[in-house]
Amino acid sequence: MQPRRSSALRTSAGTVLGSSEDRAWFLKNSRWEDSTWILAPTNALEERLPVRLHWDFSVEDGCSFTDARHAPLLQTSKRLIALIRGRSLYTGLPLRPSSVLNFFHTLRLLVRWMDLEGLRRFADLDRPALLQFQHRLSVSPTSRHSTRAASTVQRHLALFNYLYRCRAELGDGLSFDPFPGSNHHEAAGAREGLRRPWPYTPDTVSVVLLQAAVKIVTHDAAHVLQARETYRRVMASAAAPPHSSAPVGRATRALRRAREGTSGVERPVTSVSELVRRIDMLYAACFVVLSYMVGPRVSEILHLHAGCVRRLVGDAAGAPVSVIVGSIFKRQPGYDGCPHEWVAPPVAVQAISVLEALSEPHRALTARPELWLRRRRGNGAWEWHEVQPELLEIASAPRVSHLLRRFGAALGLSHLDKPWRLTTHQGRKTFARFAALRDRSCLFALAQHLGHRERAQTDHGYVGSDYRLNQEIDAEILNQSVAAWEHMLAAPGLGGRAGAEIVAKRPRFRGSRMKQDLRSYARLLVDAGLVLGVCDWGYCVYREEHSACLGNATGPNPARREPSTCARCQNFVVSAQHRPYWLEQVRRSERLLNEPALPLQTLRIVRARMNEARGLLRALGSDTAEETDHA
């Protein structure tokens, strides 16, 4: 199937409202006059289930919106949706069908409410009517005693920006600014600090998850693929009716014989049902590796093609760098998105190789290049036997999310004694968080985990041209700086040379608004330009003139920044949350001091490190001080 590339992207807003043929540029297998619009797909993932808009919805009087008495408002509503599809008010680019569908849902709510109130045109709306409708939006449809979230209300209110700004093109619309001196976010009650961002995967979960995924991709994949080929060979030679149990039993026996002839396999595939489950887990592991170690969005991973890995010259020394070539679809108007390259560690390259091997039969059958081609439904083992090309499609994001939930359940992932639910966006969020903390010691472990020989290669992978990812990284840095200042402003005691200075000069916060005041003051300090370094062993309230790591005007020197250097720096702050790190330093030093083979100079260095750690713990008023003084 050849991708459908919409010629509509070159259409201007004026053309959208022109002739019937021109203004229907964004429709597929439907016309402007139809009661159901089928929006043309804007990427390969939308091909099978294009977005449909049903204009014949019922209004409050029990009639259909397509009835003759609603004809003027219906035509205006259609022109409004066409304008929204053709041009975003913020970027000027066409919106994707899923975003248009959200606006259509709001429009349907508004039309039904207008019919109930006896309003026939958008121009009939005034400020009191807008406030009444906003109040109706805020009430949850499931319960009159609960309210919708502010984020939901603001998504609905965004429609009124179009009704006001495009009133001349529509010939109807709001005659007044719906949000004077404000915007639809504030009108909905959304405030900074109240929004709950999508979560990243906690460290305790992500370490277990990545270890399992890497092991599956690097060690189990070859055996699973070999078992898949054994199954295909047996099924192809079986002369039995489709879906009969005899060939499946024969395939199971063949898999068991193959296991007996293979030594050193930790988890052999011994049945067809296990083969099905292991293939699903292999797909999930490949997604985890790409999402957590490279950082693309789910749509960008699912659009990858075979042969997407390339080797480029990375620096002046000529060291090659592997990149994954794909496309970014976020806020891109074209069907194929914007071409992009992601720097890829060796294990991500291995994941691409596994996906190429998994998809090879499907790609050969359909002559399509996508790596995520799978049977539409009812996979089982029959996905690899008597497959019809029309039943194969790119796996959808909900389907991948279901795979991740099964993968997490199989690994027993949990956080704070509760099962942790994996979602498709967590990998990118977690990747951005690691990138935001790239001056921490954990980056060295991350570089080793990724297979990089040098930390510089890990840093290089974080500074590509993905503008949106860089924005997420900057946002994560900002959030962590604010959170660190909040902690330091509220902590009962602080250690380190800068810790005493902060305790002496910080304001005292009291009253019912203490949390809000703390966050506001912390944000004020960040906005004032105070550079704050966050790491496992403490905080750095950076001032260049006091920098023990010899940093420059932009911040600390990551090459020279390490615990001992920080401990003697006037910029260093340590709080109670860092106590486990320094307590472990003391215990590690004690174990080293008991090694008789260590030279005298090494013993002196270890003893100095232990005294530094003990001093910081005493400065915190540590309730574990007796644990550090027993030696």
N, C-alpha and C positions, 0 to 999 in steps of 0.2 A: 504494500500500500504506500503510495507516494504521499508525502506530507502536503497538506493543503495550505498554501501560502496566500493569505488574504491580500488582495490588491487594495483593500480598503484603507490601509495605513497611510496612503498618500492623499486620502480624502480630507478636505478641509471642512471646517464647521459649516461653511456656507453650503457646501455640497450636501452635507447631511440633511439639511432642510430644503433641498432642492426637489427635483422630480422624484416620482415614486421609485424609479429604477435606481437613481443615484443614492437616495437616502436609505435604501435597504441594503447598502453595501456590506453590512455586518451580519446579514442573515444568511442562513444555509437551508435550502429546501423549504423555504417559506417566503411569503410576500408581506409587504407592508400592511395590506388590508386584512391579513389573516388574524384570527383570534388567538392563535398560538405562534409565537416567534421562537425560532430555533437559532440561537446565536452561533455564528461560525466559530469553530475552534481556533484558539490562538497559539496552541502548541500541541505536541503529539499526545500528551496526557489527556487532553479534552476530546480527542477524536471519537472515542466510543460513546461517551455520555455527554453530549453537548448540552449547554444550559438552555432551558426552555422557559419562556415567559408566557403565562396564560392570562390573556386580557379578559376572558369571559368569567372572571371571578364574580361572586355575588356581592351586592351592596346591601345596605341596611334594610331597604324596602323589599328585599327578596328577589329583586330583578337582577339581571346580569349587567355588568358594566358595558357590554357591547350593545345594549339596547339603544334604540334610536334617540331617546331623550338624553342620553349621556354622550352623544356623538361629539359635540364640541370639546368637552373635557377629555374624552378618549383620545382625540387627535392631538390635543396639547400634551397629554401624558406620553403619547408615543414619541412626539418630537423631543420631549424632555429626556426620555430614556436614550434616544438617538444621540442627543447632545452629550449626555453623560458617557455613553460608549465611545464617542469620538474624541472627547477632550477632558482631561482632568483639570480642575481649577488650580491645582498646585504645581503640576509638572507640565501641563499642556500636552501630555501624551495620551493616546487612547487607553481606556481602562480595559482590563480583562473581564471576560464574561462573569466570573465569580463575584467580582466587585459590583458589576452592573446588577446582578441578582439581588444583592443586599439593598441597593437603592430601590429596586422594584418592590421589594417587600415593604419598605417604608412608604413608598408611593401608594401601595394598596391600602395600608392602614390609614393614610391621610384621606384618600378618596372615600373610603367607607365612613370615616368620621365626618367629612364634609357633607355627604349625602344625608347623614343623620341630622346635621345642623341646618340643612337646607341651603348650603352654599354650592353654587354651580360653576364658579370660576376660581382660579387661584388668586386672582386679583381681589376677590371678595374677602380674603383673609385680612384681618387687622391684628393689632398687637394683642388685644384681649383674647381673640380666637386662637392665636399662636400659643399663648400661655395656657389656654384650656387644653389644647392638643398636647402640649408638652407635659402637662399634669397627667393626662391620660397615658402618655408614653411611660411615665415613671411608675405607674401601677403595674405590677406583675399580672399577666393574663391568667396565671394559674391560681392566684390568691389575691383577694382584695386587701389583705392585711400585710402584704409584702411588696417591696419595691424592686424595680429593675436596677441592675448595676449601672453606675454612671457611664461606664464604657459603652454599654448597650444603648443608653439614651443618646449619647453624643454621636453614635453611628447613625441613628435615625435623624437627628437634627441636621446632619451634614446636607441633607436634601434641600433645606431651605436656602443654603448658600447658592445653589444652582437656580432656584426659583427667583432669587433676587438679582443675581448677576447676569442671568440670561433672559431677563424678562423681555428685552427688546427683540431678541431672536425668536422667542416663543410667541410673542403677541399676547402674552398673559404672564402673570407671575406676581411676586410681591412688590408692592409699591414703596416699601420701607425697608430699611436695613434691619434684618431680624436680630442681629447681635451688635448693637451700636457700642463702640468702645470695648468690645469683648470678642469672643468667638464661641463656636458651638461647643467646644470642650468645657469652657468655664460655665456656659449656660446650663450644661448637663450636670454640673456639680463636680466635675473631675478636677482634682487638685494635685499638685506635685506632691509626691510621697504617698498618695492614696492608691495609685495604680500598682497592681501586682504584676510584675513582669513574668514572662515565662521562665520556669526554673531551669537551672543547670543541674547536672548530675553531681551529687556530693562526692567528695574525694573517696570516701570509704566505698561507695558504690562503683564509681568510675574505674577505680583500680582493678577491682574484681572483674568488672565487665570487659575492660580492655584486655586484661590477661587472658580471659576465656576466649574472646574473639580472635586475638592474635594466635592463640594456640590452635584454634579450629582452622584458621586460614592457612597457617604455615605447616601444620602437622596432620590434621585430619582430612584436609581437602582432597589430597591425592587418593586416599583410600575410598572416600565417599564417591569420587568421580569414577574410580575403577569399578566400584560396586554398581554404579548406575549403568556403566557400559555392559557389565555382566548381565544385568536385568534386561537391557535392550536386546542383547544378542539372543537370550533365551526366548524372549517374547516374540522376536521377529521370526524365529524358527518354529514357533508353536503353531500347529494346525488345529486350532480350537475356536469355537465361536467367541466373538468379542465379549469381554468382561466375564468370561467363565473362570472358575477357580482353579482349574487344572494347570494352566500355564503359570499362574501366580505361585502355586505350590512347587512347580518345577523350578521357578526362579529362586524361591526360598532355599531349595536344596542346593542349587548352584552357588548361591551366596555362601552357604555353610561350607561347601567344598572349597570355595575360594579362600575362606578364612583358614581352613586347615592347611592350605598350601602356602600361607603367608605368615611369616613369623615377625615378631617385633611390633605388631599393631596393637596399640593400647586399647582401642575401642572398635573392634571389628563390627561390620554390618552383617547381621545374621538373618534378617527377614526383610520382606518387601515393605511391611509397615514401618520398620525401623529406618529403612532407606528413605521413605517419604519424609519422615520426621527429620532425619539428618540433613537432607537437602534443604528443607525449610530453615533449619538452624544455620546452615552454611550461607544461605542468602542473608539471613539476619546478621551473621558475623561479618560478612563483607560490607554490609551497610554501616555497621558500628565502626569498623576500621576507617572507612572513608569519611564518615561524618565526624568522628571524634579526633581523627589525626590529620585531616585535610581541611575540614570546615565548610564544605558546600551546603546549600540548602537541599531539602529533600527533592524538590523538582529538578535541581541541577544534577543530582546523583542519578535520578531515574532516567534522565535524558542522555546519559553517557553512551557512546558508541564503541564498538570493538575497534581496537587500534588507537585508543585515545591517549595512550602513554607515549611520550616522546622524550628523547634525551637531548638536552641543550647544554651548551658550554656555559658554565655558571660563573666563572670569574677569570681574572687575568692569567691565572695559572693553568687554565684550560680544564679544570675539574668538571666533569659532566654533572648535570642536575636533571633529575627526572621530573617531568611535569605531566599533569593530567589536563588534556585539552577538552573543553566542553563549552557550555553556554550559560550565561546568567539571564534569568527571565524576569527578575524583580524590576518593575518599572521600565521594562523594555518593550517597545511596541511590536517588534517583528515576531513572526511565527517561530523562527529559529533562535530568538534571543540575541544577546551580545556575546561574541566569542571571548573566551577567557581561559587562562592557564593557571592551574594551582600547583605549587611546588609540592611534590609527593615524596614521603619517606619510602624506603624499600618495602615495608609491609603493606602500604597502600598500593604500590605497584603489584605486589603479589595478589592482593584482593581483586584488582582488575583482571589479572590473568585467570583467577578462579572463575570470575563472572564470565569471561570469554569462553572458558571451557564449558561452563554450565549452559550457556545460551547457544552454543554452537549448533546443536541440532535444530533448534527453533529458528535461528538466523538462516540456516541453509534452506529450511522449508519455506520460509516467507520471503527470502531475499531482502531482509531488513537488517540494519546494522545495530539496533538497540540491544544493550546488555541485559535489560530486565524484562525480556519477553517471556511471558508465562501463560499457561492456560487460563482462560477467563474464570472458570469456577470448577469445583470438584477435582482438584488437582490429583491427589493420590498418585499412585505409580503410573496411572494411565496418561499422565502428562507427557510421558516419554514413549508412549506406544500408541500408534494409530491416531496421531494428532492431526487435526484439520487446521489449515492455516488461518481460517477465519475465526477460530477460537482462541488465537494467540493475541495478546495485547501487552502493552507496558504495564507493569504492576502499578497500582494506584497508591497514593500516599496513605489512605486508610488501611489498605492491605498490608503495607510495610509496617504501619503502626501496630497492627494485629500480630505480625511476626515478632516485632520487638517485645510486645507484652508476653508472648509465649517464651521467647528467649530469656527474658528477665525472670519469669516464673521458673523455668528449668534451672537457672543458675541460683535461684533462691535469693535474689537481690533484696536487701532490706535496709532501711535507714530509720534510726530511732525506734527500733523494734516494730516497725511497720513495713509491709511489702512495698518496694519502690516500683512505681509504674513508669516504664520507659515510653517516651514519645519521640516523634521524628525530629523535633526541633532541639532536643536537649544536647545532641552532639555538637551542633554549631555554637550553642550558648556555652558549653563547657570548653570548647576550643578557644572561644573568645576570652574566657576567664583565664585560661592558662597563658594566653598571649598577653593579657593585661598584667599578669604577674611575672613577666619574663625576667625580671631582675631578682627573682627568688631562687633559692638553691634548688627548688623542685624542678627548675628548667633543666638543670644538668641531668637529673633523673629522667626527665621527659625526653631530652636529646638521646640518652642511652636507650630508652624504651622505643623511640622512633627509629633507632638504628643509625643515628647520625654520629659521625666520628668527631665533629666539632660542634660546639654550641653555636657558632656563627651560622651554621647551616640551618639550625632550628630557628634562630632569629630571622634568617632570610625568608623562611617559609611563612612568616607572619606579616610581612610587609609588602605583599603583592599589590596589585591594582584593584582589588575588590574593595571599592569605596564603602559599600554598606558594611562589610565585615570590619573594616577599620573604624567605622562609626560605632559599631557594637563594642569593639575593644575599648575605644575612648570612653564610651558610656560606662563600661564595667570599671575602668580605672576611676572615673568620677564617683561612682557609687561606693567603691571600696574606700576611697579617700574620705568621703563623708562619713561612712560607717566607722572608720578608724578614729576620726576626730570625735564622733559621738561617744565612742568607748573611752577615749582618753579624758574627755570632759566630765564623764560620769564615774570613772573608776575611783574607788576609795583610796588607792595607793598606786603610785607609779615608780618604777625604778629607772636606772640609767641617768646620765648627766642632764639630759633635757627633761627627764621626767619630773625632777624636783622643781624645775623652772615652771613647768606647766601647772603643777599643783599649786604653786604659790600665786600664779597670775590668773588662773581661770576664774570666770564668774561663778557664782553659786546659783543654781537653778532650783526653784521650789514651786509648789502649787500644782494645780490640776493640769496645767499646760506645760509641765516640765519636759515631757518627751518632745512636744512640738517645738518648744524653745531650744532644746538641745540640738535638734536637727537643723533648725533655722540658723543657729550660731555656727554649727559645724559647716553648713553650706556656705555661710558668709566667709569663713576662714579659707575654704577651698577656692571660692570665687576671687578672694583677694590675692590669689597666686601663690599661696604657701605650698611648696612642693612637698608631698608626703610619700615616702617609700614604705611599702608594706611587704613584710617577709615573714618567714616562719618564726624567727627568733625575736622580732620586735618591730618598732616603727622608727622611721628616720624623718624627723622634722628638719628638712634639709635647709642648711645655710652654707653657702659655698666657703665662706671664710673659716668655718669650723670643721670642714669636711676632712675626716681622717682617711677616707678612701680616695682623696684627691679628685673629687668630682669637678665638673665645670659649671657654667652658668645654667645649664639645662637640667641638671640633676646629679644624683650620685653616680659614681663610676662603677658599673656592674662588674668589671673585670677584677677590681680590687676589693669589692664589697664582700665581706665574710664575717662570721660571728665575732671573732676576736677583734677585728678592726672596729666593728660597730660598738663593741663593749667599751672601748676606750675613747669613743667619739662624743663630742659635746652635743651632737644632734640626736643621740640615741635615746629611745624611750622603750621601756619594757613594762608590760602589765601582767595581770594575773593569768590571762589567757595564754601567755607565752611560758608560764611556769613549767608545763610538761617538757618543753624543749630543753630548758636549762637544767631541769632535774635529770633528764636523760644524759645531758653532757657530763654532769657530775658522775653518774654511775658508770658511763663509758670510760671516763678518765680513771676512776678507781680500778676498773678492770685492767686498764693498760698499766697502771702503776704496779700491779701484781705480776706483770710479765718480767721474769728475771733476765731475759735475753735482750731487753731493750737497752740501747746505749744511754750513757748519763745525760747527754745533751737532749735526747728525746724525752727522757723522764722529766727534765726541767721544764720543757715546753708543755708537757701534759699537765704537770703540777700547776703551772701558771694558768692554763686554760681552766682547770678545775677551780682554782681560787677565783677567777673571774666569774664563773657560773655561780659559785656559792655567794659571792658578794651581791650579785643581782638578785638572787633569791632572798637574801636577808633584807635587801632594800625594799622588797615587796611585802615584808612582814610575813613571809611564807609560813603557812601552817604546817608545812612539811620540812621546816628547817632542821628538825631533829633527824630527819632521814638523810640530810646532807652532811651532818656533823658527826656521824657515828664512826667515820673512818679517821 
